Amino acid sequence: FGSSAALIFVPSPNRSSHIMKLACCMTLGASAAIPNVKLNNGVEMPLISLGTWQYNSSVAEDTVKLGIKVGFNHIDTANNYKNQDGVGRALAGLDRKSYFLTTKVPAPTTTKYYDE
């Protein structure tokens, strides 16, 4: 990847359409290593992740399984996506050191400041 390269993946609620789009990325995943960035704690994090937003659990599971097969090793999810069980099933049995998992947590419903 060059410094200006980007992979944009548009989610589709239709499972077969989504899998078809991801399969088109197979050449990219198979032919190029995803670059990493070294974090302050020394951990290497892949710069490109496979997102799971707007996917139900079964589509998220299928997508993550296929993504891992084609070379993605960074999976992005969030509590509010409500598809963690599918992501978890897709990653079950894999060596935990073989992938990087990022997530987001919802903000609290009330804001409380430390000086209160």
N, C-alpha and C positions, 0 to 999 in steps of 0.2 A: 504494500500500500504506500502511496505517496503521502506527503503530509497534508494534502488537500483532499484525499480520498474519503468517501463516506459511503456507508451502506444504509439505505433508507428502506425500511420494510413496512409497508402499509398493511395494517391488520384487516382481515376480512372475517366477518362472522360466519361465512359459509366454509365449512370444513374442507371440502374438496378443493375449492378455490384457494384457500389458504395453503394447503399442503402442496398444491401445484406451484404456487408462488415461491414457497420455501425450497422446493425441489429445484427451481431455476437457479437458486443460489448455490447448489451443490458444487458447481464448477469453481466458484469463488472459494468455498470452504476447503475444497480438495486441493486447490492449486496454490493457495497463498496462506502463509501462517498469519494468524491474527497477532498484531503487535501488542506488546505489554507496556505498561508504565509502572515504574517502581515507586511504591508509596513510601512515606516517611518511615514506616516501621519495617521496611525492607521487603514487604510482600509484593510480588509481581501481579498486577491486575490487568486482564485483557481489556483493550480499549474499545472493543466492539462486543456488544452483548445481544442476546436473543431475548426480545421482550415478549411478555405474555399478557399485555393489557387487552381487554375486551374479549378474552377467550374464556369459554366455560372450562370446567375441569377436564373434560375429555379432549377438547381441542388443544388445551395447554399441554396435556400429557403427550399427545401425538406430535405436537410441534417440538417440544423439548427433546423427545426421543430422536426425531429426525434431525434436529439441530445438532445434537451431540454426534450423530453418525456422520454428518457432513463437516464437522470440525469446529462448531461453536463450543467454547468451554466457559462462557460467561453467560449466566442466565439471570434475567432481571424480572422480578415479580414485586408484588405489594400486598399488604393485608387487605386493602380495599378491592383488589381484583377478585377476591373470593374463589380463587382457583388453586390454592396452595396444595390441596390434596392431589390434583392432577400433576402439578409440577413435582411434588414429592414422589409420586409413583414412577414418574419418568426417571428420576435421579436415584431411586432405590437400587441398591446393589452396586452402584458405581463407587469407586474409590473417592472419598471425600476430597482428597488432594488433587483430583483430576479436573475439577471445575470450580468456578468462582460464582457465588450466588449473592446477588444484591437484592435488597428489598427496601420498602419504605414503610414507615409506621404513620398512622393518622395523627394529626395534631390534636391536642386535648381540646375539649369543647369549651373550656374556659381558660383564659390566659392568666397565669399566676407568675408574678415576678419575684426574683430572689430577695429583693429588698422589702417585700411586704411582710 
